[in-house]
Amino acid sequence: MNANAPGATLAQLPGLADSASRLPPVNIEAEQALLAAVLANNHAFERVSDYLLADHFADAAHARIYEACRKLIERGQQANAITLRNVFDQDGDLADVGGAEYLAQLQASYVTIDARHYGELIYDLFLRRQLIDLGEEIVNEAFRHDLEIGALDQIETAEQRLYKLSEQGQVEGGLQPFRSGLADAIEAAEAAYKRDSKLVGVTSGFDDMDEMLGGLHRSDLLILAGRPSMGKTALATNMAVNAARSSRVETDAEGNEIERPEVVAFFSLEMSAEQLASRIIAEAADVRSDLMRKGQLNEEEMRRVLDVHRELERLPLYIDDTPGITVGALRSRARRLKRQVGLSMIVLDYLQLLQPPAGMRLDNRVQEVSEITRALKIVAKELNVPVLALSQLSRQVENRDDKRPQLSDLRESGSIEQDADVVTFIYREDYYLEREEPTQRLNETTDKYQERLDRYNERVERARNKADVIVAKQRHGPIGTVTLHFNPDRVRFSNLADDDRLPEHY
């Protein structure tokens, strides 16, 4: 058979014939040495029990011995050659583990070893065997022609499975001394103290928001939600650009302070990169984006656009406008960016357009969103960056007299509210007031109507060009409302210049 034909087997692939005949990576001697250490001193089990399971042993007999040791030790009983013999004898499985003589030989062969080192070796070999199996499955899936599953779907599925395998391979976790957490907390506090902005996290570029949130904290999942036309994308874009314009001071291994730019990854599932860039340029150049698209700018405005373009092209802001990508693809691309140039923040516009992990079968949209938000929180913790995800609100907001959003207005709100560290809403009262201009009622005098119209106009004037950012949930601090200035023509948010601009805490 032709090696390039669709029906070719793994062994027939060029360059893989030799690898197909290789033996899987195992180390029987390491398994025997670890079991001997456990049988001689059960305290050795405590050093590996937090990550090493019976399934990780290559030899089936060794796996059964290790599992029997686990059961005895967790019951508070002694695990040695004699007690194991009684256990296997009662079950009629003594011969399957080599008999009483083999158990006695194991215990007698004990020499002083580092049990954790041997456990990690056994675990590493297990992961290698899993990786080989996964590689063979990927090859077989690639040869299997299925019109419903494209090559990109297979790649994302493979990435997801590789990621799960890499998560299994983390053996460094577990309990750590409280002093380790104290050291990290003090380091963050000192860094904030030394910064002019006094922020622990990445700046949003808005003074009152930074004061209330302390910046966008690393490993946090932040939700920015609102109804259509409230300005979610504009605010998120402003925050992304503000962050990319900032930098942080770090100390290298030699104790020297170095300034690093804040790198931002913006995943735009709704707007194209060109549309997003046009918004950013128009906002930075203080021109109307619609006039820029139509080519109706004057000479001075066009000069500002060109000047801003030269500044913005140097920003460490990266945009991915792939529609309908999965969480796995987002994670892979963000991880790749961090490895290549660094990463300080991820922005996602918006959450409901993101697809759940490839290959995952979920019964309804609520379960899909639950899986997405859980995965985004894992991405934030894994990459140690804040993830700002935009979210839509349900229509029930429009059915209330008070249209200020609440946590219950989040679409599929249970999982979003639960997984998020910070939940914020954007609300512009003038948007609704403009659509509620009063008309004269039947039998209403002109004076009464004018009085009602004057009160309405006063409300419109107070709310004009203002946007409330409502912090409805925050794990690390207070909740409250921050008021920003909003320019609808420029679709731009900025700090409120009024004397009463300080955030309202409650």
N, C-alpha and C positions, 0 to 999 in steps of 0.2 A: 504493500500500500504506500502511496505517496505520503511522505511525512507532512506535506503541507495541506493535504486533503482534510476536509471537515471531520472525517471519521477517524483521524489519526489518534492513537492512544498516547498517554503520557510518555511511555517508554520509547515511542517512535519519534518523539520530537527531537529535532537536532539539538545536540548539546545536553540533553536530559537523559539520555540512555544510561550514562554512568551513574547519575544521581539517583535514578530509580532503583538501582541495585544496591545502594548504600544502606547500611544498617542504621536505624534511628539512634540518635544520641542518648546513651544511657551510661550510668556509672554504678554498677552493682556493688562495687566495693564501698562507695560512699554511702549507699543505702544500708549496707551491713554495718558500717562503722557507726552510723547514727543510731540504728536500732540497738546496737551493743551498748552505746552510751546511755540510752533511755532505760534499758533493762538493768544496767549497773547502778544508775542513779536517776530516779524519776524526775529530779529537778531539771534534767536536760530537756525534758519534754516541754517545760514552761518556756524555754527559749525559742521554740519553733512553732508552738501550737497556735500562735496568733495568725499564721499564714499558711503553714504546711498541712495539707490534708492527705488522707490515704490515697486519693486519686492521683496524687502527684508522683507516686512511686511507680517505676517502670515494671518491677517484678510484682506479679499478682500476690505471691506469698508474703512478700514484704509489706504490701499494702494492707493485707489482712492482719498481720502482726501489729503494725502501727495502729490500726483502728481498734484492735483489742486492747492495746496499751492505753489508748485515749479513753475508752469506756471505763477501764479499771481505775485510772488516775482521777477521772472526773467524779467517780463515786467515792473517792477518798481511800481507795484500796491500793495495795502495792502491786506493781506490774513487774514481774520477773519471769524467769524461765519456768519456775514451778507453778506460779499462779496462771500463767498462760497455758501451760500444759493442761491444767484442770479445765480451763475455759474451752479449749479446742476439743478436749476429750469428751466433754459433755455434749458438745454439738456434733461430734463425730467427724470433725474436720481436721484432726491432728495430722493426718497423713498429708493433707493438702498443703500444709505449711512446712513440710520437711520432717515432721515427727519431733518427739521430745529431744532426740539427740541434736537436731539442728538448733532448737531453741537454746539448749545448754551450750552449744558451740558458739552461738552468737554472743551470749552473755560472757562466756569465758574469753572471748577475743577482744574484750574492751581494752582500749588504750585511751589515754587522755587526749581529747580532741576539742575543738571549738564547735559545739553543737550547732550554733546558729550559722556558722560558715558552711558546714556540711548541709544543713537544711536549705540554705540559699542555693547551693550547688544543685541539689536535687530538684528544687523548684525551677531553677534556670533551665535545666535539661527538659523538664516537663513543658515549659513554655516553648522551647525549641521544637519539641515533637508536635505541639499544637500548631506552631507556625508552619511546619512541614505539611501537616494535614490540611490546614487552611489554604496553603499554596496549591496543593493538588486539587482542592475543591474549586478554587478560582479558575484554574486551567480548564477543568472539566466544564464549569459553567460557561466559560468563554467559547468552548467548542459547541455547546448545546445551543442551537439556533432557535430562539424564542422571539417571535415578533412583538410580544407584549413587554418584554424586558430588553431594553436597549443596552448598548455598551456603557453609556454613562451611568445608567441605573446600576449595572453590575459593579462599576468602579466605586460608586457611593456605598453600595452594600459591603463591598470588600473593605473600604475605609472604615465603615462602622464596626465591622467585625474585628479589624485590626486594632481599632481604638479600644474596644472592650477587652481584647487580649492584653493590650498595654496597661489597661486599668488593673487587670488581674495581677500584673507583674509588679505592682507597687508593694514592696515588702517593708518600706521604710516608715510606714505610718504607725498608728497605735498611740498609746498613752505616752506623754512626755512631761518632764518636770514643769511645774508652774513657772519656774524661773525662765524657761524658754519663751513662754508667752509674755512674761514681764519684760524681757529684753526687747522683744519685737515692739511692744507697746511704747516703751520708753524711746526707742529709736524713732518711731513714727512721731511721737510728741516733740522730740528734739528737732526733727526735720521741719515740722510745722512751725515751731518757735523761731527757727532761723530764717524761714521764708518771710518775705515782706507781707505776703497775703495771709499768713498764719493758717494756711490750709494744710490738711493732711492729704487730701485726695487731689484729683485733677480738677482744675478750675473750669467752671461753666462760663466764665466771662461776665457774669452778672453778680454784682456785689451782694445784694440781699439774698439771692439764692445760695451763694457760697457761704454767707454768714449762717444761714439756717441749716444747711446740709454739711458744712465743713468741707465743701468740694465733693467731687464724685469719688467715693471710696473704692479702692481696689478690691476686687472679688465680689463687689455688690452687683445685684441685678436691679436696675432702676426702670420703672415703667412710667412713661409719659403718655397720658391718655386724654382724649377729647373728641368731641363731635366733629364732623366735617366742617371745614372753613374756619376752625378755631385757630389754626396756625401751628399745628403740631410739627409738620415737616420744617417750617420756617424756623421755629424755635430750636429744633434738634440740629438743623444745619448751622444756625448761629453758634450753638454750643460747640459743635464739632470744629468749626473754624477758630473759635476763641481758644479752644484747647490746643489745636495744632499751632497756634501762634505763640503759645506759652512754652516754658521749659522748666525743668527741675534740676536741682543741684544734688549730685550724688558723690559719695566718697569711694574712690577706687581702692584696690588692695594695698597701695602704698600710702594711703591716707590723704591723697590729693583730692580736692574738690573739683569735679568736672560738671559742666552744664550739658544736659541732654535734652533734645527737643521731645515734646509729647507727640507720639505717632498715633494717628487716629485712622481706624478702618470704618468706612461708612458703607453698609449694605443697603442699597436702595432697590427694593423689590417693586416699587410703584412707579418711580420716575427714572428716566434714563440718565446716564452720566452727563450727557450734554445738557439736559434740562436742569439738573442739579447744579452743574457748573455755571449755567446762565444765572440762576438765582443767586449763587454766591458772589459772582462778579457784580451783578446789579446792586446787591446789598452793600458790598464793600465800596463800590464807586458812587453810591448814593444816587442811583438813577432808577427809573421805572423799568422793570424787566420786560413788560409788554412793549414799551417803546423801543427797547434794545432789540427785541426779536423782530419788530417791524422795520428796523432801520431808520427810526425817526428821532434819533438823538442829534443834538446840536454839536458843534465842533468842540466846545468845552467839555461836554459830557462824554464824547467819544475819547477825548484825551485822557480823562479820568479812568475810563474803562481800560485803556491800553496800559496806563501806569499801574493800575490794580492788578492786571493780568500778570505783569512781570513780578509783582510781589507774591501773588497767590501761587504761581507755578513752583515756587521754592518751598511751599508748605509741605510738611510730612503728612498729607491727607490722601488717603487711598480710597477709591470708590469702586464698588462691585455692584453692577446693575443687572446681574443675572436674575431673570424672573423665576419665581417659584423654586429657589434652591432649598435643599434640605438642611436640617441642623448639622448633619455630618459634614456636608460640604462647607458650610460656614465655619465650623470648627477647624477643618483641615486648612482652609485658606488663611484663617486668622493665625493659626499655629505657624504656618509657613512664613507669614509676614513677620511675626515676632522673631522667628529664627533668623531671618534675613536682615531686617533693619530695625527691629524692636517694635513694641506695641504698648500703648498707654490707655487706649479706650476703643470700645466697639459701639457703633450706633447701628440700629436696625430699624428700617422704615418699610413695612411695619409688621408686627408680630403675627397677625392673622393671615398674612400672605406667605409666611414661612411654612415649608412642608415638614411633616414629622420624619424621623429617621427612615431611610430607605428600607423597604422590606417589612416594616412594622404594620401589622394589621390591627386597626383600631375600630371599635364599633361606632363611635360618633365623634362629632367635632369637639365636644367637651374633653374627651379622652385625648384627642390629638393635641389640643392646646395645653392640657396638663403635661403631656410628654414633652412638648416644645419648651414650656417654661422651665420644667425641671432640667432639661438639657442645657438651656441658656444659663441657668444658675451654675451648672457644672462647668460650663465654658468659662464663666467669670472666675470661678475658684481655680480652675486648672491653669489658666493663663495669667491669673492675678491682675486682672484689669476690670474696670467698671464696664458693664454692658448696659447701654441705654436702649430700651426697646419701646417703640411707639405702639400704641394700641387703640383700637376703635372703641367707642362707647355704644351701648344699646340705645334704641330709639325711645325707650321709656323716659329719657330725660326730657324729650320734647312734650310729653304729656303732662308734665307738672307745671304748676305756676312758678315755683322756684326751680330754675333750670341749672342751678349750680350742681355739678356732678358729685356723685357719692361713690363709695367703693362698690356698692351693689350694682352700679350702672356698668361696670366692666363686663364686656362680653366674655362668657365662660369664666365668670369672675372668681369662682372658688380657687382654682389653681393659680391664677395670676396673682391674686391677693396673697395667697399663702407663700408662694415661692419668692416673691419680690421682697427686697430689702427696703426699697423706697417706692412708693406709689404717689405720683403727682398728676394733677389734672390741670388743663389749661382752659380758662373760661373768660370770654369777652362779653360783658353785658351789653356793650353797644351793638353787637351783632344782632341780638334779639330785640333790643329797643327799636332799632331801625325798622323792624318788621312789625312793630306793635303801635304805630302812631295812631292815637285815638281819633275817632270820628264822632261827630255830634250825634247824640242819641235822640230818639223820638221824645218829644215833650221836654227836652232839655233846653234851658234858656241859653242864650248866647254867652252870657256872663259866666254861667256855670261851666260851659264847655271851654271857654277861654281860660278859666282858672285851672281846669284839669289839664289843658294843653300846656299851660305855663309850667305846671309841676312836671309834666312829661319832658319838656324841653330842658328843664333843670337837670333831670336825671341823665338825659342824653349828653349834656355838656359835661357833667361830672365823670361819666364813663368814657368819654371820647378819647380814643388813642391810648386806652389802658387795657391791660390784660392781667388777670389774676392767675398765678401759678399756685394751686392749692396742694400743699403737702399733706396728703391724707393718711399716709403711713410712713414711718421712719423708725427702723430698728435702733438707730444709734443716737437719736435726738428728738427734738420736739416736732409736733405737727403745727401747721399754721398756714398763712397765706402771704405770698410775696406778690407785690404789684410791679409790673414792668411797663415801660412805654412801648407802644406798638404803632408802627407806621404802616398803614394798609397799602399805600401806594408803592412803598419800597419793600413791603413784606419783611420788615425788619423789627427785631426786638432790641431794646436797649435799656440801660438803667433809668429809673424814674428820677427826674431832677427835682421833684417837689420836696419841700421840707418834711413831709409826712411819709417819706419813702421807706422808713425802717420796716422790716417784716413784722407781721402780727403773729405772735405766738399764742397758742392756747392748748 
